[in-house]
């Protein structure tokens, strides 16, 4: 189970990186403070 969670986490991080490359940093600053 831990192995599948690690795989999901790594895919999520990879998705974050791909989306982050397309979005401006201002969006991430806003999202950080919104959370």
C-alpha positions, 0 to 999 in steps of 0.5 A: 500500500505504501508503494502505491501511495508513493507512486501516486505522490510521485505522479502528483508531484510530476503533474504539479511541475508540468502545470507549474511550468505553464502557470505564472508564479503569481498564481502559485503565490495566490494559491499558497495564501488561499490554502 
